[in-house]
Amino acid sequence: SPRRPKSANVIPAQAGIQVRLHRENYDMPLLNPYRPALRGAFGVALAVVLLMPSSALAAEVKLLSASAVHSTLDELLPQYERTSGNTVVVTYDAAGGLRQRLERGEKADVLIVPQEALDDAAKRGWIVASTRRDLGTVGIGLAVRQGAPVPDIATPEALKRVLLDAKSVAYTDPTRGTSGRHFDSVVLSQLGIAAEVRPKARLLTEGSVGGMVNRGEAEVGVQQLSELIGVAGITVVGPLPASLQKTTTYTVVVLTSSASPALASQLEDFLTSSSAKAVFQSKGFANY
């Protein structure tokens, strides 16, 4: 058997195998008195594994995502990690916040944003436009605290009464999110109640509108349905009336800053699979 250097470290024989480690000797043969024929080959294989950097064993995929798909990805990403062996590091933000991150030069592999944001992103060179894939479409809804009376919002006039009667109304900061911008600039204006509602608005900058309603920080909340469905302590009343509704299509795309476009594409494949689409649908999205 090979001569063991004096400086070698030996794992005790009781462990079943012995592996010797030496700074100048990286072949690290396996010393197994019961299987001498396997000693050389198995030892080399074990050395390769031990010396291999962890990044070669499992990759990290960085994802920047709109908050509208937060609850959906909470369910899907653990499945992806189990099947791929990779880890997804995800940052959630409103559409405006994601744009600001990219403007500051933040790097990632994959981006999920409203479809309407893609043209600007392509012009700025942030995305590989040919990789875009639609995930689903979702509308805006209204919620109240669990146990509170469920109001009628089936018509614009009914919705107008609810918003006027409410002591406080929560929605996403119009400068940061799609649903908040539409509600503030279109819905309130068309209903003619912007002057009455804006002073009692509770603008969301982070977190969820549903969470604000649950905590009693607002009497009613308006946000995309996918962000309201599944929030504990609230009742989702339903979507806004059709004449006031805005549906948003969310799209996944590879970023030009991706360190591994192949891994980014793999995540895209998973998120657009038939099983993933079923999860999107359960969260309020209409799927493609």
Backbone torsions as a table, in degrees:
resi	resn	phi	psi	omega
1	SER	NA	158.2	-178.0
2	PRO	-61.2	146.2	178.7
3	ARG	-73.4	130.3	-178.1
4	ARG	-86.6	126.6	177.2
5	PRO	-63.3	150.8	-179.0
6	LYS	-61.8	-30.1	-176.1
7	SER	-87.3	4.3	-177.3
8	ALA	-70.9	149.6	174.4
9	ASN	-103.5	130.5	-174.6
10	VAL	-119.2	128.6	173.5
11	ILE	-74.2	134.4	-175.2
12	PRO	-55.5	151.1	-176.0
13	ALA	-63.7	-27.1	-179.1
14	GLN	-59.6	-22.3	-178.4
15	ALA	-69.8	-8.9	177.8
16	GLY	100.0	-33.3	176.3
17	ILE	-138.1	162.2	175.7
18	GLN	-124.6	132.6	176.4
19	VAL	-123.5	122.8	178.4
20	ARG	-100.3	136.0	-178.6
21	LEU	-115.8	130.8	179.4
22	HIS	-143.4	135.7	-173.0
23	ARG	-58.0	-41.0	-177.0
24	GLU	-93.2	-2.0	-174.4
25	ASN	-126.3	103.1	-172.6
26	TYR	-102.8	8.3	176.2
27	ASP	-78.2	-20.9	171.3
28	MET	41.9	62.8	-177.9
29	PRO	-64.4	146.2	178.5
30	LEU	-85.3	126.2	-178.7
31	LEU	-103.0	101.0	-179.6
32	ASN	-128.0	105.5	-174.5
33	PRO	-63.9	-20.3	-178.4
34	TYR	-86.9	-22.5	-178.8
35	ARG	-131.5	63.5	-175.1
36	PRO	-61.0	-27.8	-177.1
37	ALA	-68.6	-25.3	-177.2
38	LEU	-91.6	-5.8	-170.0
39	ARG	-56.3	-49.9	-175.8
40	GLY	-67.4	-52.3	-175.0
41	ALA	-66.3	-45.0	-177.9
42	PHE	-67.4	-35.5	179.6
43	GLY	-64.5	-42.3	178.6
44	VAL	-64.1	-42.7	179.5
45	ALA	-61.6	-42.8	179.3
46	LEU	-64.8	-38.2	178.6
47	ALA	-62.1	-41.5	-179.9
48	VAL	-61.0	-43.5	-179.8
49	VAL	-64.9	-44.5	-177.1
50	LEU	-66.9	-32.4	-177.7
51	LEU	-89.1	-8.2	-177.4
52	MET	-74.4	133.0	177.1
53	PRO	-64.9	147.7	-177.6
54	SER	-60.1	-29.2	-179.0
55	SER	-65.0	-22.4	179.1
56	ALA	-80.4	-19.1	-178.6
57	LEU	-88.5	-33.7	-179.9
58	ALA	-148.8	134.3	-176.3
59	ALA	-98.5	160.1	178.0
60	GLU	-114.1	128.2	179.2
61	VAL	-112.3	126.4	-178.9
62	LYS	-99.3	128.0	-175.7
63	LEU	-124.6	127.6	170.4
64	LEU	-103.7	124.8	-172.3
65	SER	-136.8	142.5	171.6
66	ALA	-64.3	145.1	-176.2
67	SER	-65.1	-20.2	-177.3
68	ALA	-61.5	-23.3	-179.5
69	VAL	-106.0	14.9	-176.4
70	HIS	-56.7	-55.0	-175.8
71	SER	-65.0	-31.7	178.4
72	THR	-67.9	-45.9	-179.5
73	LEU	-69.8	-28.2	175.4
74	ASP	-57.1	-32.5	179.5
75	GLU	-87.4	-36.4	-172.9
76	LEU	-83.6	-41.1	-172.7
77	LEU	-62.7	-37.9	175.3
78	PRO	-60.5	-34.0	176.9
79	GLN	-65.1	-44.1	179.0
80	TYR	-61.4	-43.5	-178.3
81	GLU	-64.1	-38.9	179.3
82	ARG	-66.6	-41.4	-175.3
83	THR	-80.7	-30.4	-176.2
84	SER	-96.0	-24.6	-174.0
85	GLY	81.5	-3.0	179.7
86	ASN	-90.4	165.1	177.6
87	THR	-114.8	134.8	177.4
88	VAL	-105.9	122.9	174.1
89	VAL	-102.5	111.2	-172.2
90	VAL	-114.3	138.2	174.7
91	THR	-117.5	123.0	179.2
92	TYR	-100.8	142.5	177.2
93	ASP	-162.3	163.4	172.3
94	ALA	-68.4	163.1	-176.4
95	ALA	-55.8	-41.7	178.6
96	GLY	-64.7	-37.3	178.7
97	GLY	-67.3	-36.9	177.3
98	LEU	-65.4	-41.1	177.8
99	ARG	-60.3	-42.2	179.2
100	GLN	-64.3	-37.2	178.2
101	ARG	-62.8	-44.3	-179.8
102	LEU	-68.0	-34.9	176.9
103	GLU	-63.9	-33.0	179.3
104	ARG	-79.5	-4.1	177.8
105	GLY	91.0	15.6	178.2
106	GLU	-63.0	135.7	-176.4
107	LYS	-105.2	145.3	177.0
108	ALA	-159.5	178.6	-179.4
109	ASP	-99.5	-38.9	-172.7
110	VAL	-133.3	146.8	-179.7
111	LEU	-129.5	136.1	172.4
112	ILE	-121.9	117.5	-176.8
113	VAL	-144.6	167.4	171.3
114	PRO	-59.6	143.1	-178.8
115	GLN	-54.2	-35.2	-176.4
116	GLU	-66.2	-15.1	-179.9
117	ALA	-88.2	-6.2	-171.7
118	LEU	-73.2	-37.0	-178.3
119	ASP	-60.0	-45.7	179.3
120	ASP	-65.2	-40.3	179.9
121	ALA	-63.3	-37.8	178.8
122	ALA	-67.7	-42.3	179.5
123	LYS	-62.3	-32.6	-179.5
124	ARG	-84.3	-4.5	177.8
125	GLY	78.3	21.6	-177.2
126	TRP	-84.1	-27.2	-171.6
127	ILE	-124.0	157.8	170.5
128	VAL	-92.3	95.1	-168.8
129	ALA	-57.8	-31.5	-177.5
130	SER	-69.0	-11.0	-177.7
131	THR	-96.7	1.0	-175.4
132	ARG	-65.3	137.9	177.0
133	ARG	-141.7	132.9	-179.1
134	ASP	-78.5	138.6	-179.4
135	LEU	-99.3	-38.0	-178.3
136	GLY	165.1	169.2	-177.7
137	THR	-119.9	140.0	-178.7
138	VAL	-139.5	148.4	178.9
139	GLY	-104.2	-179.1	-178.3
140	ILE	-98.7	140.5	-179.9
141	GLY	-132.1	179.6	-179.2
142	LEU	-128.4	143.3	-179.7
143	ALA	-134.8	155.1	174.3
144	VAL	-129.1	168.1	179.2
145	ARG	-67.8	143.3	179.8
146	GLN	-59.2	131.4	-178.3
147	GLY	97.2	-17.4	177.4
148	ALA	-77.6	156.1	176.1
149	PRO	-56.9	138.3	179.7
150	VAL	-89.0	114.1	-174.5
151	PRO	-79.6	164.3	174.6
152	ASP	-90.1	122.9	176.7
153	ILE	-128.2	25.4	-173.7
154	ALA	-68.1	-25.5	-178.7
155	THR	-126.2	159.7	177.0
156	PRO	-56.1	-40.0	-179.4
157	GLU	-65.7	-40.3	178.3
158	ALA	-65.3	-42.8	177.6
159	LEU	-62.1	-40.4	179.4
160	LYS	-58.2	-44.1	179.7
161	ARG	-63.5	-41.2	-179.5
162	VAL	-62.1	-45.2	-177.4
163	LEU	-68.8	-35.7	177.9
164	LEU	-70.8	-36.8	-177.7
165	ASP	-77.0	-25.2	-177.3
166	ALA	-66.3	140.0	178.5
167	LYS	-75.7	-25.1	179.2
168	SER	-155.7	147.6	-177.5
169	VAL	-132.9	124.2	179.6
170	ALA	-101.7	136.5	172.1
171	TYR	-157.8	164.4	-176.4
172	THR	-66.2	140.8	175.5
173	ASP	-49.7	122.1	-176.7
174	PRO	-57.9	-23.3	179.9
175	THR	-81.3	-7.6	-173.7
176	ARG	-119.7	-27.2	-172.2
177	GLY	-134.4	153.2	-177.2
178	THR	-64.0	-48.9	-175.9
179	SER	-66.5	-39.6	179.8
180	GLY	-66.3	-39.4	178.9
181	ARG	-64.3	-43.4	-179.9
182	HIS	-67.0	-43.5	-178.5
183	PHE	-64.2	-43.7	-175.6
184	ASP	-72.8	-42.5	-172.9
185	SER	-92.7	-24.6	-176.8
186	VAL	-109.2	-57.3	-174.7
187	VAL	-62.2	-53.3	-178.2
188	LEU	-62.8	-37.9	179.8
189	SER	-67.5	-45.3	-179.8
190	GLN	-65.2	-33.8	177.5
191	LEU	-79.9	-12.5	178.7
192	GLY	72.8	29.1	-176.0
193	ILE	-127.5	21.5	-179.0
194	ALA	-59.5	-41.5	-177.9
195	ALA	-65.2	-30.1	-179.2
196	GLU	-83.9	-35.1	-173.2
197	VAL	-87.9	-39.2	-175.1
198	ARG	-56.9	-38.7	179.2
199	PRO	-64.1	-23.2	-179.7
200	LYS	-107.1	15.7	179.6
201	ALA	-74.2	144.5	172.0
202	ARG	-116.4	101.0	-173.0
203	LEU	-84.3	128.6	-180.0
204	LEU	-86.6	128.6	174.3
205	THR	-111.5	-24.2	174.6
206	GLU	-155.6	159.4	-176.0
207	GLY	88.3	-147.2	-177.8
208	SER	-135.6	147.2	175.7
209	VAL	-62.3	-39.4	178.3
210	GLY	-58.7	-38.8	177.7
211	GLY	-63.8	-38.2	177.8
212	MET	-63.9	-40.9	178.6
213	VAL	-66.4	-43.5	-180.0
214	ASN	-60.6	-38.1	-178.4
215	ARG	-81.3	-2.3	179.9
216	GLY	81.7	13.9	-180.0
217	GLU	-79.6	-16.0	176.9
218	ALA	-149.4	145.9	-179.0
219	GLU	-77.1	-39.2	174.9
220	VAL	-131.6	155.7	179.0
221	GLY	-133.5	144.3	-179.8
222	VAL	-125.3	124.7	-179.4
223	GLN	-165.0	173.4	177.6
224	GLN	-63.9	141.9	-173.7
225	LEU	-57.3	-36.0	-179.1
226	SER	-64.0	-22.2	178.8
227	GLU	-90.8	-14.1	178.9
228	LEU	-97.6	-37.3	-178.3
229	ILE	-63.2	127.7	177.5
230	GLY	93.3	-6.6	178.1
231	VAL	-75.0	127.6	-177.9
232	ALA	-67.6	144.4	172.3
233	GLY	82.7	10.5	177.9
234	ILE	-131.7	162.4	173.4
235	THR	-117.0	122.5	176.9
236	VAL	-81.7	112.7	-176.6
237	VAL	-69.5	-42.8	179.1
238	GLY	148.5	-174.4	-179.3
239	PRO	-77.1	160.0	174.0
240	LEU	-65.2	156.8	175.9
241	PRO	-54.8	147.7	-173.5
242	ALA	-55.4	-38.1	-177.1
243	SER	-70.2	-15.5	-179.8
244	LEU	-112.5	0.5	-173.1
245	GLN	-78.3	150.6	170.0
246	LYS	-132.3	121.8	175.2
247	THR	-100.3	141.6	-177.7
248	THR	-123.8	130.4	175.9
249	THR	-94.6	127.3	178.6
250	TYR	-100.1	138.9	-172.6
251	THR	-128.6	142.8	175.3
252	VAL	-106.5	140.4	-176.5
253	VAL	-151.9	151.1	178.0
254	VAL	-82.3	137.8	178.3
255	LEU	-87.2	146.7	178.2
256	THR	-68.0	-18.1	178.5
257	SER	-84.4	1.0	-176.9
258	SER	-59.2	132.0	175.8
259	ALA	-79.9	-16.5	-179.3
260	SER	-146.4	83.1	179.5
261	PRO	-56.9	-31.0	179.3
262	ALA	-65.4	-43.3	177.0
263	LEU	-67.1	-37.9	177.6
264	ALA	-60.9	-43.3	178.5
265	SER	-65.0	-35.7	178.0
266	GLN	-63.1	-42.1	178.0
267	LEU	-65.6	-39.9	175.7
268	GLU	-57.9	-44.4	179.2
269	ASP	-57.4	-43.5	-179.2
270	PHE	-65.4	-45.0	-176.2
271	LEU	-69.6	-18.4	179.3
272	THR	-107.3	10.5	178.0
273	SER	-72.2	164.3	-178.6
274	SER	-63.7	-37.1	179.2
275	SER	-68.0	-36.5	178.2
276	ALA	-68.7	-38.2	179.7
277	LYS	-62.2	-33.7	177.3
278	ALA	-63.9	-36.6	177.6
279	VAL	-69.3	-43.0	176.7
280	PHE	-56.5	-43.0	-178.4
281	GLN	-63.8	-38.5	-179.7
282	SER	-66.7	-18.6	-179.4
283	LYS	-98.1	10.1	176.0
284	GLY	103.7	1.1	-179.8
285	PHE	-88.3	145.7	166.5
286	ALA	-92.5	125.4	-172.0
287	ASN	-93.9	157.9	175.0
288	TYR	-92.2	NA	NA
